[in-house]
């Protein structure tokens, strides 16, 4: 038994409520366990218990052993002097909590509760509940996934709110920065964001009708136009950038930030930068179009772009390929952008505008986008939990990264159901 599990058992009433009595022999009924307190002071606030014919309302403190009261120094803390109840797993020292009645729960906790918790904590698999979560009802899992998706977006959008505030509430800037980071995908997200932030949106907007100048701006700011090139195309970009750099007093990011190793050539940052330039070249009022978008097909049309013709035979400058392959933004990449940029920015905008209909639409977007395929979603699938859409795959990523990997089973609805289940595992 540990303190976290003991608090969990008390909070969710995972003990046998019949026949409870204080250590002095008075019958006891728990009317309300109290509100869990995560700040300083007693563990549960505003609890309510009936002892004999007397009803007590007040704070409740929990300890694995009553002697922990002394070990924690509560005898010298005024916050613990007027408790409604002192709950202990084992009453190893008598009368430590002053006049507070004491309830010992050791003989009232079913063995399966402790056994199931120990099984989760001692599991060696990446998923502590592997082989057990199938016993949890689907409606419980679905409700938990919805909460996890909301939690994931709350964490992500907290950072986006800061970006929005730093750009004087300019939603176009936020979309520009986040879209750029998304084009870098996981490996090059940071340098792509740095690139966008080093090039104020009003500059590429002025040159959006000239694709060569856009490419020069983006490749130049990426630090990729400093070499002695052989091909005419990069040399033309070089000349354009030299002029634009002086005109706007630009300072590029350093080239070494970009990663090429262990990447498929189609995902090279050179290709992604060319595609991003093509998107800016094509876009007209992109933010308002994205906010007003009603379907995945409409979004796919907005993101239907491909890199300029030079990249049909190149993945990097001065390195021609024999095979001709136009570098269009693939369907999987578009779906990734919907999941990680468009749906969240719609949700954030709706939240700031207090528009519930648009919030629902942003969630519905994820429900019609296929589930992501990665190491974590494959792990869940191998263990019998298949994500049906992107909303569920995002939630399963949150579940694994924020709960399973650190064994926060006591804070997980699935873990709660497993622990409280009387079924032998």
FENRAJO-V486642 format. One record per residue. N is the residue number from 1. RES is the residue in one small letter. SS is DSSP state (H for helix, E for strand, C for the rest). PHI is phi as a letter, one per 30 degrees, with the letter a starting at -180 (999 if undefined). Layout:
# FENRAJO-V486642
((N;RES;SS;PHI) (N;RES;SS;PHI))
This chain:
# FENRAJO-V486642
((1;x;C;999) (2;x;C;b) (3;x;H;d) (4;x;H;d) (5;x;H;d) (6;x;H;d) (7;x;H;d) (8;x;H;d) (9;x;H;d) (10;x;H;d) (11;x;H;d) (12;x;C;c) (13;x;C;h) (14;x;C;d) (15;x;C;b) (16;x;C;d) (17;x;C;d) (18;x;C;d) (19;x;C;i) (20;x;C;d) (21;x;E;a) (22;x;E;d) (23;x;C;d) (24;x;C;d) (25;x;C;j) (26;x;C;d) (27;x;E;d) (28;x;E;b) (29;x;E;b) (30;x;E;d) (31;x;E;d) (32;x;E;a) (33;x;C;d) (34;x;C;j) (35;x;E;c) (36;x;E;d) (37;x;C;c) (38;x;C;c) (39;x;C;c) (40;x;C;d) (41;x;C;j) (42;x;C;e) (43;x;C;d) (44;x;E;b) (45;x;E;c) (46;x;E;h) (47;x;E;d) (48;x;E;b) (49;x;E;b) (50;x;E;c) (51;x;E;c) (52;x;C;i) (53;x;C;c) (54;x;E;c) (55;x;E;c) (56;x;E;c) (57;x;E;b) (58;x;E;l) (59;x;E;d) (60;x;E;b) (61;x;E;c) (62;x;E;c) (63;x;E;b) (64;x;E;d) (65;x;E;b) (66;x;C;d) (67;x;C;d) (68;x;H;d) (69;x;H;e) (70;x;H;d) (71;x;H;d) (72;x;C;d) (73;x;C;i) (74;x;H;d) (75;x;H;d) (76;x;H;c) (77;x;C;c) (78;x;H;d) (79;x;H;d) (80;x;H;c) (81;x;C;d) (82;x;C;b) (83;x;E;c) (84;x;E;d) (85;x;E;a) (86;x;E;c) (87;x;E;c) (88;x;E;b) (89;x;E;d) (90;x;E;b) (91;x;C;c) (92;x;C;d) (93;x;C;b) (94;x;C;d) (95;x;C;h) (96;x;C;c) (97;x;C;c) (98;x;C;i) (99;x;C;c) (100;x;C;d) (101;x;C;d) (102;x;E;c) (103;x;E;c) (104;x;E;c) (105;x;C;c) (106;x;H;e) (107;x;H;c) (108;x;H;c) (109;x;C;c) (110;x;C;e) (111;x;H;d) (112;x;H;d) (113;x;H;d) (114;x;H;d) (115;x;H;d) (116;x;H;d) (117;x;H;d) (118;x;H;d) (119;x;H;d) (120;x;H;d) (121;x;H;d) (122;x;H;c) (123;x;C;d) (124;x;C;c) (125;x;C;d) (126;x;C;d) (127;x;C;c) (128;x;C;e) (129;x;C;c) (130;x;C;e) (131;x;C;i) (132;x;C;b) (133;x;H;d) (134;x;H;d) (135;x;H;d) (136;x;C;d) (137;x;C;d) (138;x;H;e) (139;x;H;d) (140;x;H;d) (141;x;H;d) (142;x;H;d) (143;x;H;d) (144;x;H;d) (145;x;H;d) (146;x;H;d) (147;x;H;d) (148;x;H;d) (149;x;H;d) (150;x;H;d) (151;x;H;d) (152;x;H;d) (153;x;H;d) (154;x;H;e) (155;x;H;d) (156;x;H;d) (157;x;H;d) (158;x;H;d) (159;x;H;d) (160;x;H;d) (161;x;H;e) (162;x;H;d) (163;x;H;d) (164;x;H;d) (165;x;H;d) (166;x;H;d) (167;x;C;c) (168;x;C;h) (169;x;C;i) (170;x;C;c) (171;x;H;d) (172;x;H;d) (173;x;H;d) (174;x;H;e) (175;x;H;d) (176;x;H;e) (177;x;H;d) (178;x;H;d) (179;x;H;d) (180;x;H;d) (181;x;H;e) (182;x;H;d) (183;x;H;d) (184;x;C;d) (185;x;H;h) (186;x;H;d) (187;x;H;d) (188;x;H;c) (189;x;H;d) (190;x;H;d) (191;x;H;d) (192;x;H;d) (193;x;H;d) (194;x;H;d) (195;x;H;e) (196;x;H;d) (197;x;H;d) (198;x;H;d) (199;x;C;b) (200;x;C;e) (201;x;H;e) (202;x;H;d) (203;x;H;d) (204;x;H;d) (205;x;H;d) (206;x;H;d) (207;x;C;c) (208;x;C;d) (209;x;C;d) (210;x;C;c) (211;x;H;d) (212;x;H;d) (213;x;H;d) (214;x;H;d) (215;x;H;d) (216;x;H;d) (217;x;H;d) (218;x;H;d) (219;x;H;d) (220;x;H;d) (221;x;H;d) (222;x;C;d) (223;x;C;i) (224;x;C;c) (225;x;C;c) (226;x;C;c) (227;x;C;d) (228;x;C;c) (229;x;C;d) (230;x;C;c) (231;x;C;d) (232;x;H;d) (233;x;H;d) (234;x;H;d) (235;x;H;d) (236;x;H;d) (237;x;H;d) (238;x;H;e) (239;x;H;d) (240;x;H;d) (241;x;H;d) (242;x;H;e) (243;x;H;d) (244;x;H;d) (245;x;H;d) (246;x;H;d) (247;x;H;d) (248;x;H;c) (249;x;C;h) (250;x;C;d) (251;x;C;b) (252;x;C;d) (253;x;C;d) (254;x;C;d) (255;x;H;d) (256;x;H;d) (257;x;H;d) (258;x;C;d) (259;x;C;c) (260;x;C;c) (261;x;C;d) (262;x;C;h) (263;x;C;c) (264;x;C;d) (265;x;H;e) (266;x;H;d) (267;x;H;c) (268;x;C;e) (269;x;H;d) (270;x;H;d) (271;x;H;d) (272;x;H;d) (273;x;H;d) (274;x;H;d) (275;x;H;d) (276;x;H;d) (277;x;H;d) (278;x;H;d) (279;x;H;d) (280;x;H;d) (281;x;H;d) (282;x;H;d) (283;x;C;d) (284;x;C;b) (285;x;C;h) (286;x;H;d) (287;x;H;d) (288;x;H;d) (289;x;H;d) (290;x;H;d) (291;x;H;d) (292;x;H;c) (293;x;C;d) (294;x;C;c) (295;x;C;b) (296;x;H;d) (297;x;H;d) (298;x;H;d) (299;x;H;d) (300;x;H;e) (301;x;H;d) (302;x;H;d) (303;x;C;c) (304;x;C;d) (305;x;C;b) (306;x;E;b) (307;x;C;d) (308;x;C;d) (309;x;H;d) (310;x;H;e) (311;x;H;d) (312;x;H;d) (313;x;C;b) (314;x;E;b) (315;x;C;c) (316;x;C;b) (317;x;C;d) (318;x;C;i) (319;x;C;b) (320;x;E;d) (321;x;C;c) (322;x;C;d) (323;x;C;d) (324;x;C;d) (325;x;C;b) (326;x;C;e) (327;x;C;c) (328;x;E;d) (329;x;C;d) (330;x;C;d) (331;x;H;d) (332;x;H;d) (333;x;H;d) (334;x;H;d) (335;x;H;d) (336;x;H;d) (337;x;H;d) (338;x;H;d) (339;x;H;d) (340;x;H;c) (341;x;H;b) (342;x;H;d) (343;x;H;d) (344;x;H;d) (345;x;H;d) (346;x;H;d) (347;x;H;d) (348;x;H;d) (349;x;H;d) (350;x;H;d) (351;x;H;d) (352;x;H;d) (353;x;H;c) (354;x;C;h) (355;x;C;c) (356;x;H;d) (357;x;H;d) (358;x;H;d) (359;x;H;d) (360;x;H;d) (361;x;H;d) (362;x;H;d) (363;x;H;d) (364;x;H;d) (365;x;H;e) (366;x;H;d) (367;x;H;d) (368;x;H;c) (369;x;C;c) (370;x;C;e) (371;x;C;d) (372;x;C;d) (373;x;C;c) (374;x;C;a) (375;x;H;e) (376;x;H;d) (377;x;H;d) (378;x;H;d) (379;x;H;d) (380;x;H;d) (381;x;H;d) (382;x;H;d) (383;x;C;c) (384;x;C;i) (385;x;C;b) (386;x;C;c) (387;x;C;d) (388;x;C;d) (389;x;C;a) (390;x;H;d) (391;x;H;d) (392;x;H;d) (393;x;H;d) (394;x;H;d) (395;x;H;d) (396;x;H;d) (397;x;H;d) (398;x;H;d) (399;x;H;d) (400;x;H;d) (401;x;H;d) (402;x;H;c) (403;x;C;b) (404;x;H;d) (405;x;H;d) (406;x;H;c) (407;x;C;h) (408;x;C;d) (409;x;H;d) (410;x;H;d) (411;x;H;c) (412;x;C;c) (413;x;H;d) (414;x;H;d) (415;x;H;d) (416;x;H;e) (417;x;H;d) (418;x;H;d) (419;x;H;d) (420;x;H;d) (421;x;C;d) (422;x;C;d) (423;x;C;d) (424;x;C;d) (425;x;C;d))
